[in-house]
């Protein structure tokens, strides 16, 4: 684990550095408190300086919001000239990355019990233990990450209502939450080719496997290569009383054997992730999508069916064409038996201020029913 170093009270200090997205610790760290202005904090953060907060915790949150406003006011290329959909997407991701880097330089300490030794700080010990495990001494974490850890703990406890499931899913930190329910609705209404066995490839929270189990599929094998997702899916299977019917295993794509139904909801955008957590949305080079398609035919039983749940947002952003997707089906020896579709219901689809509004407004999510070419 990496270590962060700074000078405080004339003496050198150090602590463990925590960053779940893999960011390195700032090379230069200054101790800051309530006297630091937002303008000064923004300027230092842009210069790469880490600001280790020793003031009031609530004031640190206000400072972070003020820094965010300054990031958003900074001139952008998108504001100067109109961009193509692909260029708009690229600029949007650049802006998000720039914001994350600047705000990520506002740092807070954690003590040997994962407590925050600052005035008016919340009790974050349980949340930090869920994500980081037992404390191994004092550490330092960025304030945005800590707030994300706390928020994830709250989501995990409260859960997300999934109408198609008739129950709640409890997402863990770093596992994509099923807040967009339209793809779950598609899985809930597509005609089942069999109720004996199904594979859920890239299960995440386990929501699709759970929906299929509730629909009467007798046995399911759910896979994911992310250990956080495996732990999350197993937790949800147990909470829903589906232990014994859903087996969650760690695997890259398919489990061994064949099934009459194989389901996959891969990352939708063929672009490079900015952090490990982006892998739920971004699929560099379409690796997961192509891996699923190219391996599907040999994993299906005779008369079996593969369900690919995929948004066409990449098409509207000019990151992939429909012709390329259909060609990938053909190259994998697959034909389209049917396609179910639904429009998104999330707020950004109707928000004209969203920089990707035009693409989001046109987005459609499809469940492609695929069968091998015989």
C-alpha positions in Angstrom: 0.0 0.0 0.0 1.3 3.5 -0.8 2.2 6.1 1.8 1.6 9.8 1.7 4.1 12.3 3.2 3.8 15.8 4.5 5.3 18.2 7.0 3.2 19.4 10.0 4.3 21.5 13.0 7.8 21.5 11.6 8.0 17.7 11.7 7.8 15.1 8.9 4.6 13.0 8.9 3.3 10.1 6.9 0.3 7.8 6.7 -1.2 5.1 4.5 -2.7 6.4 1.3 -6.2 5.2 0.3 -7.5 5.5 -3.2 -9.9 2.9 -4.6 -9.6 4.4 -8.1 -5.8 4.0 -8.1 -4.9 7.6 -8.0 -1.3 8.2 -6.6 -0.8 10.4 -3.5 0.1 14.0 -4.2 3.8 14.6 -4.2 3.3 17.9 -2.3 0.9 18.2 0.6 0.0 21.3 2.6 -2.0 21.3 5.9 -5.2 23.4 5.5 -8.0 24.6 7.7 -11.0 26.8 7.8 -8.9 29.9 6.9 -8.2 28.6 3.4 -10.3 30.4 0.8 -11.9 28.6 -2.1 -9.9 30.5 -4.7 -6.7 29.6 -3.0 -7.7 25.9 -2.6 -8.7 25.7 -6.3 -5.4 27.3 -7.4 -3.3 25.0 -5.3 -5.3 21.9 -6.3 -4.8 22.8 -10.0 -1.1 23.0 -9.3 -1.2 19.4 -8.0 -0.9 20.2 -4.3 -2.8 18.0 -1.9 -4.7 19.9 0.9 -4.8 17.9 4.1 -7.8 19.2 6.0 -7.5 20.0 9.8 -10.5 22.2 10.1 -14.3 21.6 10.5 -15.6 18.7 8.5 -18.7 20.5 7.3 -16.5 23.4 6.1 -14.5 20.9 4.1 -17.6 19.8 2.3 -18.6 23.4 1.6 -15.1 24.1 0.3 -15.3 21.1 -2.0 -18.6 22.4 -3.5 -17.0 25.8 -4.0 -14.0 24.2 -5.7 -16.4 22.3 -8.0 -18.1 25.5 -9.0 -14.8 26.9 -10.1 -14.0 23.8 -12.1 -17.3 24.1 -13.9 -16.8 27.8 -14.6 -13.4 27.1 -16.3 -13.5 27.7 -20.1 -14.0 24.5 -22.1 -13.5 23.7 -25.7 -17.1 22.5 -26.0 -18.3 26.0 -25.1 -16.1 27.6 -27.8 -17.2 25.5 -30.8 -19.9 23.0 -31.6 -18.7 19.4 -31.5 -19.7 16.1 -33.2 -21.4 13.6 -30.9 -18.1 11.7 -30.5 -16.2 14.9 -29.8 -18.8 16.0 -27.3 -18.5 12.7 -25.5 -14.7 13.0 -25.4 -14.9 16.6 -24.0 -17.5 15.6 -21.5 -15.2 12.8 -20.2 -12.3 15.2 -20.1 -14.3 17.7 -18.0 -15.4 15.0 -15.6 -11.8 13.7 -15.2 -10.5 17.3 -14.6 -13.2 17.8 -12.0 -12.3 14.5 -10.2 -8.6 15.3 -10.2 -9.0 18.8 -8.7 -11.5 17.8 -6.1 -9.5 14.7 -5.3 -6.7 16.8 -3.9 -8.8 17.9 -0.9 -7.8 15.3 1.7 -9.0 14.2 5.1 -7.3 12.0 7.7 -8.5 8.7 9.2 -7.2 7.5 12.5 -6.3 4.0 13.6 -10.0 3.0 13.8 -11.1 4.6 10.6 -12.6 7.6 12.5 -12.2 11.1 11.1 -10.5 13.3 13.8 -12.1 16.5 12.7 -14.8 18.8 14.3 -18.4 17.8 13.3 -17.2 14.7 11.4 -19.7 11.9 11.0 -19.0 8.4 12.2 -17.6 6.7 9.1 -16.0 3.7 10.7 -18.6 1.2 9.6 -18.6 2.5 6.0 -14.8 2.5 5.8 -14.5 -1.0 7.2 -16.9 -2.3 4.6 -14.7 -0.9 1.8 -11.2 -0.9 3.2 -11.3 -3.7 5.7 -9.9 -3.4 9.2 -7.8 -0.3 9.8 -4.1 -0.9 9.8 -3.0 2.5 11.2 -3.7 6.1 10.4 -4.5 6.9 6.7 -5.4 9.7 4.4 -8.2 9.7 1.8 -9.6 12.2 -0.6 -12.8 13.8 0.6 -14.8 12.9 -2.5 -13.8 9.2 -2.1 -14.7 9.2 1.6 -18.2 10.7 0.8 -18.6 8.1 -1.9 -17.7 5.4 0.6 -20.3 6.7 3.1 -22.9 7.1 0.4 -22.4 3.5 -0.7 -22.8 2.3 2.8 -26.2 4.0 3.0 -27.2 2.6 -0.4 -26.1 -0.8 0.7 -28.2 -0.6 3.9 -31.3 0.9 2.3 -31.2 -0.9 -1.0 -32.7 -0.1 -4.4 -36.3 -1.1 -5.2 -36.5 -3.0 -8.4 -40.1 -3.3 -9.5 -39.3 -6.1 -12.0 -37.9 -8.1 -9.1 -40.6 -7.3 -6.6 -37.9 -6.6 -4.1 -34.8 -4.7 -3.2 -31.2 -5.0 -4.4 -28.4 -3.9 -2.1 -25.4 -2.6 -4.1 -21.9 -2.7 -2.6 -19.3 0.0 -3.1 -17.8 -0.1 -6.6 -20.6 -2.3 -8.0 -23.0 -0.7 -10.5 -26.4 -0.1 -9.0 -29.5 -1.1 -10.9 -31.0 2.4 -10.6 -31.9 2.2 -14.3 -34.8 -0.2 -14.1 -35.7 -0.4 -17.8 -33.2 -3.2 -18.6 -34.5 -5.2 -15.7 -38.0 -4.8 -17.1 -36.9 -6.3 -20.4 -35.5 -9.4 -18.7 -38.8 -9.7 -16.7 -41.0 -9.9 -19.9 -38.9 -11.6 -22.5 -40.2 -15.1 -23.3 -38.2 -17.8 -21.6 -36.7 -20.6 -23.8 -36.4 -22.8 -20.8 -36.8 -22.8 -17.0 -34.2 -25.4 -16.2 -30.9 -23.5 -16.2 -29.5 -20.1 -17.1 -26.2 -18.3 -17.0 -25.9 -14.6 -16.1 -22.6 -13.4 -17.5 -21.2 -10.3 -15.7 -23.8 -10.4 -13.0 -22.8 -7.3 -11.0 -25.3 -7.0 -8.1 -27.0 -10.2 -9.3 -30.2 -8.4 -10.2 -30.9 -10.2 -13.5 -30.2 -13.7 -12.1 -32.6 -12.9 -9.3 -35.3 -11.7 -11.7 -34.9 -15.0 -13.7 -35.1 -17.0 -10.5 -38.3 -15.2 -9.5 -39.7 -16.0 -13.0 -39.2 -19.7 -12.3 -35.8 -20.6 -13.7 -34.8 -23.5 -11.4 -31.0 -23.0 -11.4 -28.7 -20.2 -12.3 -25.0 -19.7 -12.5 -24.0 -16.0 -12.2 -20.4 -14.9 -13.0 -18.3 -11.8 -12.6 -14.6 -11.2 -12.6 -14.7 -8.4 -10.0 -14.5 -9.8 -6.5 -16.6 -6.9 -5.2 -19.4 -7.9 -7.5 -19.1 -11.5 -6.6 -19.5 -10.6 -2.9 -22.3 -8.2 -3.7 -24.3 -10.8 -5.8 -23.9 -13.5 -3.1 -25.1 -11.0 -0.5 -28.2 -10.2 -2.6 -28.9 -13.9 -3.4 -28.9 -14.6 0.4 -31.1 -11.6 1.2 -33.6 -12.6 -1.4 -33.8 -16.2 -0.2 -32.4 -17.6 -3.4 -29.4 -19.5 -2.0 -29.3 -22.9 -3.5 -30.9 -21.7 -6.8 -28.2 -19.2 -7.8 -24.6 -20.0 -7.7 -22.3 -17.0 -7.9 -18.8 -17.7 -9.2 -15.8 -15.5 -10.1 -15.0 -16.0 -13.8 -14.2 -13.9 -16.8 -17.4 -14.2 -18.9 -18.7 -17.8 -19.1 -18.9 -20.6 -16.5 -18.1 -24.1 -17.6 -20.8 -26.0 -19.5 -23.8 -25.1 -21.6 -27.3 -23.7 -20.8 -30.5 -23.1 -22.7 -30.4 -19.4 -21.7 -27.3 -17.2 -21.4 -27.9 -13.6 -20.4 -25.4 -10.7 -20.5 -25.7 -6.9 -19.8 -22.2 -5.8 -20.8 -20.8 -2.3 -20.4 -22.5 -0.2 -23.0 -19.8 2.2 -24.2 -16.6 1.1 -26.1 -14.2 3.6 -24.6 -11.3 3.6 -22.1 -12.3 3.7 -18.4 -10.9 6.6 -16.3 -10.9 4.5 -13.2 -11.4 0.8 -12.1 -15.1 1.6 -11.3 -15.7 2.8 -14.9 -15.6 -0.8 -16.1 -19.3 -1.2 -15.4 -20.0 1.4 -18.1 -16.9 1.4 -20.4 -15.7 -1.5 -22.4 -12.4 -0.7 -24.1 -12.4 -2.0 -27.7 -15.7 -3.8 -26.9 -13.8 -6.7 -25.3 -16.6 -7.9 -23.1 -19.3 -7.5 -25.8 -17.2 -9.3 -28.4 -16.1 -12.0 -25.9 -19.7 -12.7 -25.0 -20.9 -12.8 -28.7 -17.9 -14.9 -29.9 -18.3 -17.5 -27.1 -22.1 -17.6 -27.0 -22.9 -20.2 -29.6 -20.7 -22.9 -28.0 -22.2 -22.2 -24.6 -25.8 -22.7 -25.7 -27.7 -26.0 -25.6 -29.6 -27.0 -28.8 -32.5 -24.6 -29.3 -30.9 -22.3 -26.7 -31.0 -18.6 -26.7 -28.7 -15.7 -25.7 -30.1 -12.5 -24.4 -27.9 -9.4 -25.0 -29.1 -6.4 -23.1 -27.5 -3.3 -24.7 -28.2 0.4 -25.0 -27.7 2.1 -28.3 -26.2 5.2 -26.7 -22.8 4.3 -28.2 -24.4 4.6 -31.7 -25.8 8.0 -30.9 -22.3 9.1 -29.7 -20.8 7.7 -32.9 -18.7 5.3 -30.9 -20.2 2.2 -32.7 -22.6 1.8 -35.5 -25.6 -0.5 -35.8 -24.0 -2.1 -38.8 -20.9 -3.0 -36.7 -23.1 -4.5 -34.1 -25.0 -6.6 -36.5 -21.8 -7.6 -38.2 -20.5 -8.8 -34.9 -23.6 -11.0 -34.5 -22.9 -12.6 -37.9 -19.2 -13.1 -37.3 -20.1 -14.9 -34.1 -22.4 -17.3 -36.0 -25.6 -15.7 -34.4 -28.9 -14.6 -35.8 -31.5 -12.3 -34.3 -34.6 -14.2 -33.3 -36.3 -11.1 -31.9 -35.6 -7.7 -30.2 -37.5 -6.1 -27.3 -36.8 -2.4 -26.7 -37.6 0.3 -24.1 -36.7 3.9 -23.7 -34.8 5.1 -20.7 -36.6 6.7 -17.8 -33.7 8.3 -16.0 -33.7 12.1 -15.5 -30.7 12.8 -17.7 -32.7 11.6 -20.7 -34.9 14.7 -20.5 -32.4 17.2 -19.1 -31.5 19.7 -21.9 -28.6 20.9 -19.7 -26.8 17.6 -19.9 -23.9 17.9 -22.4 -24.9 14.6 -24.0 -28.6 15.4 -24.1 -29.2 14.8 -27.8 -27.7 11.3 -27.6 -29.5 10.5 -24.3 -32.8 11.7 -25.6 -32.6 9.3 -28.6 -31.3 6.3 -26.6 -33.1 3.0 -26.7 -32.2 -0.1 -24.6 -32.7 -3.4 -26.4 -32.9 -7.1 -25.4 -31.5 -9.0 -28.4 -32.7 -12.6 -28.5 -29.9 -14.4 -30.3 -29.7 -17.9 -31.6 -26.9 -19.8 -33.3 -27.1 -20.0 -37.1 -27.8 -23.7 -37.8 
